[in-house]
Amino acid sequence: MRRRPGHPRTDSERRLITAPVQQFSSKPRDAFPVGGAGLSDPFPDQPRPVRPRAPPHIPYRSKEHTVEPSLQASRRTLLRLAAAGAAGGAIAAAPLPAFAATGADRCPLPRTLSVTAPGLYPEGVAWDPRRKAFLVGSTAQGTISVVRADGSLSVLVAPFARVSVIGIQVDAVRGSIQAAYSDYFFRRLGMVDTSLPPVNGVGSFDLATGAVRQLVPVSTGESEPRTNDVTTDRHGDIYVTDTEADTITRVSREGEVLQVIRDDRFTADGTGPNGIVAHPAGYLLMGKYDGGRLFRIDRPRSARPVVREVRLDRAPASIDGLALRPDGSLVVVVNDLSLPGGAGGRDAVVVLRSTDGWRTARTLRDQTWPLADPTTVAVTPYGDYVVSGGLREILTGVPSTTPGQFQLRRR
């Protein structure tokens, strides 16, 4: 997601943004010096270029590749927390009280899981039916972690590059995890060598061990690509959206890029193609963040996929994560993290249903979400759980109201 361009800030807001960000770690504060070269680097062998100066008052979300001065706070936040995670001790789980189930039909998961994981900032969440646990990515540390019903957390996939792990999906049949990864945020904040090509792609990892099976670069040739979400069809083909390149890329399970799907309606000045799911009938459903538009992509494995926009009775302000439920309805996560022009909006979870094969859809439920900045949702046997990962802190540098924690809540 892209941070919203700010309006003129008050003095109190300026003080908040430029104030030192609290260090969340089980280690002493002085174990992680603040700022500059004194900060421990999780990837010491990689070059650390001087961060280029950015012209003032240019919206971060613009596709003209410029950076707001206020992103200095975000850069400090991301640097500290990524370094803390790599140095160890950053992910300190705080188990919740055991859920008191009184019968076999009771849900073994609490309504809300508040997980202590300093510096994690998950954007994507998936359900692992083998472990009966959640998997979450990390925009700051580039990991995939297991979250169990008691709120405990452990790393499954270790950092494999200086990247954000964004959308994730479990393929239990093939025993794998698919994850969209990108160094977009690190490049925008001057934390990697921008003279080198972007690191952007889709990875496949062993579900049991977390070992890397393959890393497949996508959107090559784009100046600032950013993969976002991922899904797998019944043939094992992987589809990954790119919100900057405004594309969907199809990758074989052997790791070959087979096709790039483009459509003029995918194009956005801000945030483009986002959440994506593969329907059992063989087509894809993809949400475009800007404008809250939903698309059906027919014959995605053919040389000429057919893109149709789904007519919605009430279009949401945005579409972030998507999840297809067993009853055929679609769960849509709505937020205002990246609305065009810095517009304010609402956090919501919407359920859509179609009776004509997703040519049209109507709203079954539109629920204002009680937790800030929801991004994606995981369908489980015990309900649909939405993640609020505190991404606004990464995007703006403003400390979270629940520092060092993220939430998973059942809708």
Phi, psi and chi 1 to 4 in degrees:
 res  aa     phi    psi   chi1   chi2   chi3   chi4
   1 MET       -  157.7 -103.5  154.2  -55.1      -
   2 ARG  -110.9  139.6 -145.2  174.0  -84.9  137.8
   3 ARG   -71.2  151.4   77.4  172.0  -65.7  -88.5
   4 ARG   -81.4  139.3  -62.0 -177.0  -57.6  167.3
   5 PRO   -65.4  136.8   21.4  -29.5      -      -
   6 GLY   -87.4  155.5      -      -      -      -
   7 HIS   -86.8  170.4  -61.4  -72.6      -      -
   8 PRO   -52.3  133.4  -27.4   35.9      -      -
   9 ARG   -93.3  149.9  -54.7 -176.5 -170.3  -82.2
  10 THR   -76.7  167.4   64.1      -      -      -
  11 ASP   -60.8  -39.3  -70.0  -19.3      -      -
  12 SER   -65.8  -36.8   61.4      -      -      -
  13 GLU   -65.9  -41.2  -72.5  172.6  -28.7      -
  14 ARG   -62.2  -41.6  -67.3 -169.2 -174.1   95.5
  15 ARG   -63.2  -39.1  -74.3 -165.6  -64.6  -88.7
  16 LEU   -65.1  -43.8 -176.6   59.2      -      -
  17 ILE   -69.6  -36.0  -71.8  175.6      -      -
  18 THR   -91.5   -4.5   56.8      -      -      -
  19 ALA   -68.6  150.9      -      -      -      -
  20 PRO   -58.5  139.5  -21.1   31.5      -      -
  21 VAL   -85.8  134.2  179.9      -      -      -
  22 GLN   -60.8  139.7 -176.9  179.3   -7.0      -
  23 GLN   -90.3  119.1 -173.9   68.7   52.1      -
  24 PHE  -102.9  106.3  -53.1  121.3      -      -
  25 SER  -163.5  156.8  173.8      -      -      -
  26 SER   -78.3   -9.5   58.8      -      -      -
  27 LYS   -86.5  160.1  -68.9 -167.1  173.8 -172.6
  28 PRO   -59.8  153.8  -18.3   28.6      -      -
  29 ARG   -58.5  -37.3  -74.9 -177.9   61.0   90.4
  30 ASP   -74.5   -1.4   58.6    4.4      -      -
  31 ALA   -73.7  -17.6      -      -      -      -
  32 PHE  -127.3   85.2  -56.2  107.9      -      -
  33 PRO   -55.5  148.3  -19.9   30.4      -      -
  34 VAL   -90.7  127.4  174.5      -      -      -
  35 GLY    79.0  157.5      -      -      -      -
  36 GLY    57.7 -153.3      -      -      -      -
  37 ALA   -73.0  -13.8      -      -      -      -
  38 GLY   -73.3  -12.3      -      -      -      -
  39 LEU   -79.1  129.9 -179.7   64.6      -      -
  40 SER   -64.0  141.3   60.5      -      -      -
  41 ASP  -108.3  124.3 -168.5  -26.8      -      -
  42 PRO   -67.2  -16.3   24.0  -32.4      -      -
  43 PHE  -131.2   71.7  -61.3   93.0      -      -
  44 PRO   -65.3  -20.7   24.6  -34.2      -      -
  45 ASP   -81.3  -11.6  -64.5  -28.8      -      -
  46 GLN   -88.6  146.2  -63.5 -171.4   18.6      -
  47 PRO   -64.6  144.5   21.0  -31.1      -      -
  48 ARG  -115.9   89.5  -67.0  -68.8  -54.0  -85.2
  49 PRO   -70.0  158.6   28.8  -35.7      -      -
  50 VAL   -68.3  130.6  176.6      -      -      -
  51 ARG   -65.6  124.8 -177.7  172.1   61.1   88.3
  52 PRO   -66.3  146.3   23.2  -31.9      -      -
  53 ARG   -70.9  141.7  -66.9 -177.7  178.5  -87.1
  54 ALA  -107.5  143.0      -      -      -      -
  55 PRO   -64.1  144.7    3.7   -3.5      -      -
  56 PRO   -72.9  154.6   28.1  -34.6      -      -
  57 HIS    61.1   31.1  -49.6  -57.3      -      -
  58 ILE  -106.3  125.8  -57.8  -62.8      -      -
  59 PRO   -59.2  133.3  -22.7   32.7      -      -
  60 TYR   -63.3  -32.1  174.4   66.6      -      -
  61 ARG   -80.5   -4.9   49.3  174.9  -67.6  102.3
  62 SER   -66.9  146.7  166.8      -      -      -
  63 LYS   -86.6   18.3  -72.6 -166.0  174.9  179.1
  64 GLU   -92.7    7.0  -64.5 -179.6    4.8      -
  65 HIS    62.9   49.0  -45.5  -54.1      -      -
  66 THR  -123.0  164.2   48.6      -      -      -
  67 VAL  -129.1  137.2 -176.9      -      -      -
  68 GLU   -74.5  148.0  -82.0 -172.1  -16.9      -
  69 PRO   -59.8  -31.6  -23.1   32.4      -      -
  70 SER   -65.0  -12.0   61.5      -      -      -
  71 LEU   -71.2  -10.1  -73.6 -172.5      -      -
  72 GLN   -57.4  -39.5  -65.4  175.2    8.3      -
  73 ALA   -65.4  -41.0      -      -      -      -
  74 SER   -63.2  -40.0  -61.3      -      -      -
  75 ARG   -62.3  -43.5  179.6  177.7 -174.6  -86.8
  76 ARG   -61.7  -42.2  -70.9 -165.0  -63.7  -89.9
  77 THR   -60.4  -50.2  -58.9      -      -      -
  78 LEU   -65.4  -40.1 -163.6   55.2      -      -
  79 LEU   -60.1  -51.0  -93.4  170.2      -      -
  80 ARG   -61.4  -46.2  -69.8 -164.9 -166.5   99.1
  81 LEU   -75.4  -35.7  -62.5  172.4      -      -
  82 ALA   -64.9  -41.6      -      -      -      -
  83 ALA   -65.8  -41.3      -      -      -      -
  84 ALA   -61.4  -41.7      -      -      -      -
  85 GLY   -64.1  -41.4      -      -      -      -
  86 ALA   -71.4  -31.7      -      -      -      -
  87 ALA   -75.2  -17.2      -      -      -      -
  88 GLY   104.0  149.4      -      -      -      -
  89 GLY    85.8   -2.0      -      -      -      -
  90 ALA   -76.5  -27.1      -      -      -      -
  91 ILE  -103.5   94.9  -61.0  177.2      -      -
  92 ALA  -114.0  104.9      -      -      -      -
  93 ALA   -75.2  141.6      -      -      -      -
  94 ALA  -117.8   94.7      -      -      -      -
  95 PRO   -59.4  140.9  -21.6   32.6      -      -
  96 LEU   -83.5  163.3  -61.3  176.2      -      -
  97 PRO   -58.1  146.4  -22.8   32.0      -      -
  98 ALA   -59.7  141.4      -      -      -      -
  99 PHE   -73.5  128.4 -173.4   84.3      -      -
 100 ALA   -88.6   88.5      -      -      -      -
 101 ALA   -85.4  132.8      -      -      -      -
 102 THR  -107.1   -2.7   57.6      -      -      -
 103 GLY  -159.4  165.2      -      -      -      -
 104 ALA   -65.1  -23.0      -      -      -      -
 105 ASP   -88.9   -2.4   58.7  -20.7      -      -
 106 ARG   -77.9  146.2  -67.5  -66.9  -59.9  -87.5
 107 CYS   -69.7  130.5  174.4      -      -      -
 108 PRO   -79.0   -1.5   30.3  -35.1      -      -
 109 LEU  -108.7  140.5  -60.0  172.1      -      -
 110 PRO   -69.3  164.4   25.7  -32.8      -      -
 111 ARG   -61.2  -41.5  175.1   70.3 -178.3  -87.2
 112 THR  -130.5  130.4  -58.3      -      -      -
 113 LEU  -104.9  118.1  -87.3  168.1      -      -
 114 SER  -103.9  115.0  -69.3      -      -      -
 115 VAL  -111.0  126.6 -176.9      -      -      -
 116 THR   -85.3  114.2  -62.0      -      -      -
 117 ALA  -153.8   78.9      -      -      -      -
 118 PRO   -56.7  130.5  -24.5   34.7      -      -
 119 GLY    79.5   10.1      -      -      -      -
 120 LEU   -82.5  -53.2 -159.2   71.5      -      -
 121 TYR    51.8   67.8  -62.8  102.3      -      -
 122 PRO   -75.3  137.9   27.0  -33.6      -      -
 123 GLU  -105.7  -36.2 -162.0  -88.5   -2.8      -
 124 GLY  -109.0  149.1      -      -      -      -
 125 VAL  -141.7  146.3   61.3      -      -      -
 126 ALA  -144.8  158.3      -      -      -      -
 127 TRP   -99.8  131.1  176.3 -108.4      -      -
 128 ASP  -102.4  104.3  178.8   -5.3      -      -
 129 PRO   -69.7  -21.3   25.0  -33.0      -      -
 130 ARG   -72.8  -45.3  -65.0 -173.6  177.6 -176.4
 131 ARG   -85.5  -15.8  -67.7 -177.4  174.7   85.4
 132 LYS    54.5   52.9  -66.4 -177.6  171.1   54.0
 133 ALA  -149.2  167.3      -      -      -      -
 134 PHE   -90.7  152.1  -63.9   99.8      -      -
 135 LEU  -115.9  138.2  -59.3 -177.6      -      -
 136 VAL  -131.9  145.6  -64.9      -      -      -
 137 GLY   -88.9 -175.5      -      -      -      -
 138 SER  -141.7  122.1  172.5      -      -      -
 139 THR   -76.4  -20.7   57.5      -      -      -
 140 ALA  -100.5  -32.1      -      -      -      -
 141 GLN  -111.1  -11.4  -63.0  175.0    7.1      -
 142 GLY    69.6   34.2      -      -      -      -
 143 THR  -115.3  169.0   56.9      -      -      -
 144 ILE  -125.8  129.4  -61.1  174.8      -      -
 145 SER  -125.4  156.0  -60.5      -      -      -
 146 VAL   -96.8  130.3  178.8      -      -      -
 147 VAL  -116.0  119.1  179.1      -      -      -
 148 ARG   -96.1  172.4  -60.8 -167.6 -179.3  -84.8
 149 ALA   -63.4  -23.5      -      -      -      -
 150 ASP   -87.1    3.3   62.9   -3.7      -      -
 151 GLY    89.6   -1.6      -      -      -      -
 152 SER   -75.3  152.3   61.2      -      -      -
 153 LEU  -136.6  138.4 -175.4  146.1      -      -
 154 SER  -142.5  145.8   57.5      -      -      -
 155 VAL   -76.3  129.7  173.6      -      -      -
 156 LEU  -102.0  -49.6  175.4   61.9      -      -
 157 VAL  -107.4  116.7  176.8      -      -      -
 158 ALA   -75.7  163.0      -      -      -      -
 159 PRO   -57.3  130.8  -23.1   33.6      -      -
 160 PHE  -114.4   -6.7   51.9   90.3      -      -
 161 ALA  -170.8  170.3      -      -      -      -
 162 ARG   -82.6   81.0 -169.4 -179.0  -68.3  168.5
 163 VAL  -140.6  164.9  -66.3      -      -      -
 164 SER   -93.2  136.1  -59.2      -      -      -
 165 VAL   -97.0  119.5  171.2      -      -      -
 166 ILE  -107.3 -102.7  -48.8  172.9      -      -
 167 GLY   -71.6  141.5      -      -      -      -
 168 ILE  -134.8  155.2   60.5  174.5      -      -
 169 GLN  -147.7  140.1 -172.2 -137.7   10.4      -
 170 VAL   -97.9  128.3  169.6      -      -      -
 171 ASP  -109.6   87.7 -175.3  -14.2      -      -
 172 ALA   -66.5  -30.0      -      -      -      -
 173 VAL   -62.0  -43.0  173.0      -      -      -
 174 ARG   -98.5    3.8  -61.4  172.0 -178.5   85.0
 175 GLY    63.8   41.0      -      -      -      -
 176 SER  -137.5  163.3   64.4      -      -      -
 177 ILE  -118.1  132.4  -50.9  163.6      -      -
 178 GLN  -103.7  139.5  -88.7   59.1 -109.0      -
 179 ALA  -144.6  134.2      -      -      -      -
 180 ALA   -83.5  132.1      -      -      -      -
 181 TYR  -133.5  151.9   63.7   85.6      -      -
 182 SER  -161.5  147.2  178.7      -      -      -
 183 ASP   -96.8   21.2   68.3   -8.0      -      -
 184 TYR   -52.8  -53.0  175.0   85.5      -      -
 185 PHE   -63.7  -39.9  -68.3  117.4      -      -
 186 PHE   -65.6  -36.8  -65.1   91.9      -      -
 187 ARG   -68.8  -43.3  -64.7  177.4   72.0   82.2
 188 ARG   -63.7  -28.1  -65.6  -62.3  -60.6 -113.5
 189 LEU   -97.9    9.6  -61.6  173.4      -      -
 190 GLY    68.3   28.6      -      -      -      -
 191 MET  -100.2   -2.5  -65.4  167.9   60.0      -
 192 VAL  -132.0  165.8  -64.9      -      -      -
 193 ASP   -73.7  105.7 -173.9  -10.0      -      -
 194 THR   -76.4   -3.7   54.3      -      -      -
 195 SER   -78.7  -14.0   68.0      -      -      -
 196 LEU   -89.9  156.6  -61.2  175.2      -      -
 197 PRO   -61.5  150.3  -20.5   31.5      -      -
 198 PRO   -60.7  149.1  -21.4   32.2      -      -
 199 VAL  -101.7  109.9  178.9      -      -      -
 200 ASN  -155.5  125.1 -173.0   78.4      -      -
 201 GLY  -179.5 -160.7      -      -      -      -
 202 VAL  -128.6  133.0   60.0      -      -      -
 203 GLY  -113.1  152.9      -      -      -      -
 204 SER  -121.0  131.8 -178.9      -      -      -
 205 PHE  -131.2  149.7  -52.6   89.4      -      -
 206 ASP   -69.8  126.7 -170.7  -84.8      -      -
 207 LEU   -65.8  -33.3 -179.5   58.1      -      -
 208 ALA   -78.6  -42.6      -      -      -      -
 209 THR  -109.9  -19.2   67.0      -      -      -
 210 GLY    82.6    1.8      -      -      -      -
 211 ALA   -66.1  146.8      -      -      -      -
 212 VAL   -72.6  125.2  176.1      -      -      -
 213 ARG   -91.8  -45.5  -69.9 -174.9  176.7  179.3
 214 GLN  -163.1  150.6   60.5 -172.2   15.4      -
 215 LEU  -123.3  119.7  -59.3  173.9      -      -
 216 VAL  -114.7  111.7 -176.3      -      -      -
 217 PRO   -65.4  137.8  -18.8   32.2      -      -
 218 VAL  -131.9  166.6  -59.0      -      -      -
 219 SER    57.1   33.1  -56.3      -      -      -
 220 THR   -64.3  143.4   54.7      -      -      -
 221 GLY    93.4  -16.4      -      -      -      -
 222 GLU   -79.1  144.6  -61.7  -74.8  -18.6      -
 223 SER   -73.4  -39.0   58.6      -      -      -
 224 GLU  -140.3   71.2  -75.3 -164.8  -20.0      -
 225 PRO   -73.7  160.6   30.5  -36.4      -      -
 226 ARG  -154.6   97.0  178.9  161.0   58.7  104.3
 227 THR   -63.7  152.3   54.5      -      -      -
 228 ASN  -130.0  -62.2 -171.9  -68.7      -      -
 229 ASP  -129.8  166.1 -160.5   13.5      -      -
 230 VAL  -146.8  147.1   61.8      -      -      -
 231 THR  -148.0  163.7 -168.4      -      -      -
 232 THR  -128.9  136.2  -55.1      -      -      -
 233 ASP   -90.7  179.7   67.3   15.4      -      -
 234 ARG   -68.1  -17.0   63.1  178.3 -177.7  -91.4
 235 HIS   -86.2   -8.8  -54.9  -75.8      -      -
 236 GLY    94.6   -1.2      -      -      -      -
 237 ASP   -69.7  143.5  -75.5   -4.2      -      -
 238 ILE  -108.3  136.6  -58.6  163.3      -      -
 239 TYR  -122.0  129.6  -59.5   83.9      -      -
 240 VAL  -129.9  132.3   57.9      -      -      -
 241 THR   -87.7  153.4   58.4      -      -      -
 242 ASP  -129.6  114.3 -166.9  -52.6      -      -
 243 THR   -78.3  -12.8   59.7      -      -      -
 244 GLU   -97.6  -43.7  -69.9  -72.6  -32.6      -
 245 ALA   -77.6  -13.7      -      -      -      -
 246 ASP    60.2   49.5  -60.0  -34.0      -      -
 247 THR  -138.3  166.6   57.8      -      -      -
 248 ILE  -122.6  125.8  -57.8  169.1      -      -
 249 THR  -108.4  132.6  -59.8      -      -      -
 250 ARG  -100.5  129.0  179.1  165.2   68.5   98.2
 251 VAL  -125.9  135.2  177.9      -      -      -
 252 SER   -72.7  162.0   72.3      -      -      -
 253 ARG   -68.6  -14.5   57.1 -175.7  170.7 -175.0
 254 GLU   -83.9   -5.7  -68.4   77.6   27.8      -
 255 GLY    97.3   17.6      -      -      -      -
 256 GLU   -98.7  130.9  179.1 -174.3   -1.4      -
 257 VAL   -73.2  117.3  173.6      -      -      -
 258 LEU   -98.0  -30.8  -60.1  173.5      -      -
 259 GLN  -167.5  148.7 -174.3  177.9   17.5      -
 260 VAL  -119.8  119.7  178.1      -      -      -
 261 ILE   -94.9  123.4  -57.2  172.5      -      -
 262 ARG  -125.1  153.2  -55.5  177.8 -172.7  -88.1
 263 ASP  -158.8  139.7 -170.6  -81.6      -      -
 264 ASP   -57.2  -29.2  -70.5  -16.4      -      -
 265 ARG   -74.7  -12.9  -69.9  165.8  -70.0 -177.5
 266 PHE   -77.1  -21.0  -65.1  171.5      -      -
 267 THR   -66.2  138.2  -56.4      -      -      -
 268 ALA  -142.8  143.8      -      -      -      -
 269 ASP   -71.7  -27.3  -68.9  -27.9      -      -
 270 GLY  -107.9 -107.7      -      -      -      -
 271 THR  -103.7  122.2  -57.0      -      -      -
 272 GLY   -97.0 -130.4      -      -      -      -
 273 PRO   -53.7  132.7  -29.0   37.1      -      -
 274 ASN  -130.0 -108.3 -155.9  -55.9      -      -
 275 GLY   -65.0  146.4      -      -      -      -
 276 ILE  -147.5  141.8 -171.2  168.3      -      -
 277 VAL  -137.9  149.8  -66.1      -      -      -
 278 ALA   -97.1  122.5      -      -      -      -
 279 HIS   -82.4  144.4 -165.8  -81.2      -      -
 280 PRO   -58.9  -22.1  -23.6   32.1      -      -
 281 ALA   -76.7   -4.5      -      -      -      -
 282 GLY   107.4   -3.8      -      -      -      -
 283 TYR  -106.9  172.2   51.9   83.1      -      -
 284 LEU  -109.1  150.6  -54.2  173.7      -      -
 285 LEU  -118.0  127.6  -66.5  173.3      -      -
 286 MET  -133.6  136.0 -175.8  -86.3  -71.7      -
 287 GLY  -103.0  134.2      -      -      -      -
 288 LYS   -96.6  126.1  178.6 -178.1  174.2 -177.2
 289 TYR   -60.7  -57.9 -174.2   91.3      -      -
 290 ASP   -62.5  124.6  -76.5    6.0      -      -
 291 GLY    84.9   -7.3      -      -      -      -
 292 GLY    58.9   47.1      -      -      -      -
 293 ARG  -100.2  142.0  -59.3  171.1   70.3 -179.6
 294 LEU  -117.1  136.0 -175.9   67.0      -      -
 295 PHE  -124.1  145.7  -63.7   91.5      -      -
 296 ARG  -108.1  126.8  168.0  178.6  161.0  155.5
 297 ILE  -110.7  107.5  -62.2   95.1      -      -
 298 ASP   -86.6  151.6  -71.6  -54.8      -      -
 299 ARG    48.3   52.8  -58.5 -164.6  -63.0  -85.9
 300 PRO   -65.6  -16.4   25.3  -34.2      -      -
 301 ARG   -94.9    0.9  -56.5  179.0   77.2 -120.6
 302 SER   -89.6  171.2   70.5      -      -      -
 303 ALA   -68.4  -25.2      -      -      -      -
 304 ARG  -132.3   81.5  -65.8 -174.8  178.4  179.9
 305 PRO   -61.3  150.3  -21.1   33.4      -      -
 306 VAL  -107.2  123.6  176.8      -      -      -
 307 VAL  -105.1  125.9  178.1      -      -      -
 308 ARG  -127.5  139.2  -64.9 -175.6  174.7   92.8
 309 GLU   -84.1  134.8 -176.1  165.5   -0.5      -
 310 VAL   -80.7  126.6  179.2      -      -      -
 311 ARG   -79.2  118.4  -64.9 -160.7  -47.8  -85.3
 312 LEU  -102.7  143.7  -56.0  177.5      -      -
 313 ASP   -69.8  -32.5   60.3  -16.3      -      -
 314 ARG  -143.0  107.3  -62.6 -158.8  -52.8  -93.3
 315 ALA   -74.9  129.9      -      -      -      -
 316 PRO   -71.0  164.7   25.5  -31.5      -      -
 317 ALA   -65.8  -28.2      -      -      -      -
 318 SER  -154.2  161.8   66.0      -      -      -
 319 ILE  -129.7  118.3  -67.7  179.8      -      -
 320 ASP  -104.3 -104.7 -161.3  -28.2      -      -
 321 GLY   -78.4  151.3      -      -      -      -
 322 LEU  -127.0  150.8  -60.6  176.6      -      -
 323 ALA  -150.3  132.8      -      -      -      -
 324 LEU   -93.0  125.9 -161.1   60.0      -      -
 325 ARG   -89.4  159.6  -56.3 -172.1   70.5 -109.4
 326 PRO   -59.6  -27.3  -24.9   34.3      -      -
 327 ASP   -81.5    3.0   65.9    2.1      -      -
 328 GLY    92.3   -7.3      -      -      -      -
 329 SER   -79.3  163.1   60.6      -      -      -
 330 LEU  -119.9  126.4 -175.1   71.5      -      -
 331 VAL   -93.9  128.8 -175.4      -      -      -
 332 VAL  -120.9  128.8  178.1      -      -      -
 333 VAL   -99.2  131.2 -179.8      -      -      -
 334 VAL  -119.8  136.3  178.6      -      -      -
 335 ASN  -150.7  176.0   59.0   53.7      -      -
 336 ASP  -116.8   24.7   66.4  -10.3      -      -
 337 LEU   -63.7  -29.2  -76.7  166.2      -      -
 338 SER  -136.0   28.4  -56.1      -      -      -
 339 LEU   -64.5  143.1  -71.3 -178.7      -      -
 340 PRO   -58.3  140.0  -22.8   32.7      -      -
 341 GLY    71.2   12.8      -      -      -      -
 342 GLY    73.7   17.9      -      -      -      -
 343 ALA   -64.3  142.9      -      -      -      -
 344 GLY   -78.6  156.8      -      -      -      -
 345 GLY  -154.6 -157.8      -      -      -      -
 346 ARG  -128.3  154.6   60.7 -170.8  -75.5 -101.0
 347 ASP   -93.5  129.9  -63.2  -33.7      -      -
 348 ALA  -153.3  160.1      -      -      -      -
 349 VAL  -124.6  123.0  176.1      -      -      -
 350 VAL  -116.2  140.1  176.5      -      -      -
 351 VAL  -113.6  125.5 -179.8      -      -      -
 352 LEU  -112.2  150.4  -57.3  176.3      -      -
 353 ARG  -135.9  144.5 -177.8  179.8  -67.6  -78.2
 354 SER  -124.9  142.0  176.1      -      -      -
 355 THR  -112.5    6.0   57.6      -      -      -
 356 ASP  -132.2   35.9   58.0    4.7      -      -
 357 GLY    69.2   35.4      -      -      -      -
 358 TRP    61.8   37.4  -67.7   98.4      -      -
 359 ARG   -87.0  -32.9  -71.0  165.7  177.3   81.0
 360 THR  -135.3  164.5   64.8      -      -      -
 361 ALA  -152.9  148.2      -      -      -      -
 362 ARG  -120.0  158.0   61.1 -175.4  177.5   88.6
 363 THR   -85.6  120.1  -56.9      -      -      -
 364 LEU   -85.9  -37.6  -69.0 -178.5      -      -
 365 ARG  -153.3  138.2 -173.0  175.7 -175.0 -174.2
 366 ASP  -129.7  103.1 -174.6  -23.8      -      -
 367 GLN  -110.6  115.4  179.2 -177.4    4.7      -
 368 THR   -61.5  128.9  -62.5      -      -      -
 369 TRP   -87.8  132.6 -158.8 -116.6      -      -
 370 PRO   -78.0  -14.9   28.1  -34.8      -      -
 371 LEU  -106.8  143.3  -58.9  177.4      -      -
 372 ALA   -70.2  141.6      -      -      -      -
 373 ASP    56.8   55.7  -56.1  -34.4      -      -
 374 PRO   -67.2  149.8   30.3  -36.4      -      -
 375 THR  -126.3  -48.2   50.7      -      -      -
 376 THR  -141.6  173.9   50.4      -      -      -
 377 VAL  -140.9  145.0   57.0      -      -      -
 378 ALA  -118.6  129.7      -      -      -      -
 379 VAL   -86.8  125.8  173.9      -      -      -
 380 THR  -125.7  167.9   83.2      -      -      -
 381 PRO   -64.7  -11.2  -20.4   32.2      -      -
 382 TYR  -113.1   13.1  -43.5  108.6      -      -
 383 GLY   123.3  172.8      -      -      -      -
 384 ASP   -96.6  122.8  -49.8  -34.2      -      -
 385 TYR  -109.4  129.4  -81.8   77.4      -      -
 386 VAL  -107.0  135.7  178.4      -      -      -
 387 VAL   -98.2  134.5   63.3      -      -      -
 388 SER  -118.5  102.9  -66.7      -      -      -
 389 GLY   -99.3    7.3      -      -      -      -
 390 GLY    73.1   29.0      -      -      -      -
 391 LEU   -66.2  -21.6  -68.6 -167.3      -      -
 392 ARG   -60.5  -31.3 -163.3  173.9  -64.9  -87.9
 393 GLU   -65.1  -40.9 -178.3  170.7   -4.4      -
 394 ILE   -63.9  -41.2  -76.5  -74.2      -      -
 395 LEU   -78.1  -29.7  -59.5  177.3      -      -
 396 THR  -116.8  -20.8   67.5      -      -      -
 397 GLY    85.1   -4.3      -      -      -      -
 398 VAL   -77.8  125.2  177.6      -      -      -
 399 PRO   -57.6  145.5  -25.1   34.6      -      -
 400 SER   -69.6  154.0  169.4      -      -      -
 401 THR   -76.1  -15.1   56.7      -      -      -
 402 THR  -125.3   71.3   56.3      -      -      -
 403 PRO   -58.4  133.9   19.8  -31.1      -      -
 404 GLY    76.1   11.0      -      -      -      -
 405 GLN  -129.9  156.5  -69.7 -172.6  -29.8      -
 406 PHE  -134.7  165.4   67.9   88.7      -      -
 407 GLN  -126.6  144.2  -68.9   77.8   35.2      -
 408 LEU  -120.5  122.3  -71.3  162.1      -      -
 409 ARG  -129.1  137.5 -179.7  178.7  173.5   85.8
 410 ARG   -79.8  133.4 -172.3  170.7   66.9 -116.0
 411 ARG   -79.6      -   70.4  170.2 -173.4   84.9
